[in-house]
Amino acid sequence: MSDQRRERLRLEISREAARLFWEHGVAGTSGDQIAEAVGLSTRTIWRHFRSKESCAEPIVMQGVVTLLSVLRTWPREHSLEDHLTAELNRLRREGAPVDVADEMLAMKMIRLADSEPALRTAWLMACDRTEQQMRAIIGDRLGRPADDLDVRLHAASTAAVIRVLDEHIGAAYLAGTDPAEFGDLPELARRFAHAIRTATGGAVGDPVA
């Protein structure tokens, strides 16, 4: 099985697991039920995931895929606010790389993680992968190695901002907040950029030469 096909299958399993977790809770969902929902054997599920709770990881990661894809294309001569605003407007016109249904499932799993410690682990694993990717993005932007201590600190701070704001926005959506509140893209971009700039002491956010 190719890596691409394996990742597609993992995401398909994750979607069904997330739906079951949201409907029945983690304790009320078994590996056999996940396998049945996907149309696979339970043995196949365990080939791809170490536990039923870890099945949530791919769909949870979808919650940050769009933002990471935007940050990877951040031109050095642009501020974070300007780049986020431009890219969010483009994605609104052309469509985001992640389906809305997957984004909603990710929000549900992140929200459920507040009361399900095992799912909290899945969410924090996704946040750890976000931090690792931010090391490369920030290191390249600052002209330093990804393992430089300052780069690692800035990446950890940025990943924490993404985690907290994702949790806040997801909880607001699921609580019934009007989606229009987050439809002001320049304001949403400003909120993320301000938080990242503040968390990194101004090291990340401004244009660089």
URVENRA-V885974 format. One line per field, one symbol per residue. phi: phi as a letter, one per 40 degrees, with the letter a starting at -180 (. if undefined). psi: psi as a letter, one per 20 degrees, with the letter a starting at -180 (. if undefined). A space follows every 10 residues. Layout:
phi=???
psi=???
This chain:
phi=.ccccccccd ccccdccccc cccbgcccbb ccccccccgb ccccdccbbc acccccdccc cccbcccccc ccbccccbcc dccccccccc cccchccbcd ccccccdccc ccccbbdccc cccccccccc ccccdcccdc ccgbccccdc cccccccccc cccccccccc ccdccgcddc cbcccdcccc cccccccccb ggcbiccbc
psi=pqhghghggg hgghghgggg ghgirghjpr hhhgghhikr qhhhgihiqi rhhihigghh hhiiggghhg hhjoqhjqrg gggggghhgg hhgipqipqh hhgggggghh ghhhinhhhh ggghghhhhg gghhggghgg hikqqhjpgh ghghgggghh gggghggggg hgghijpphh hjinghhggh gggggggghj kjhphrqq.
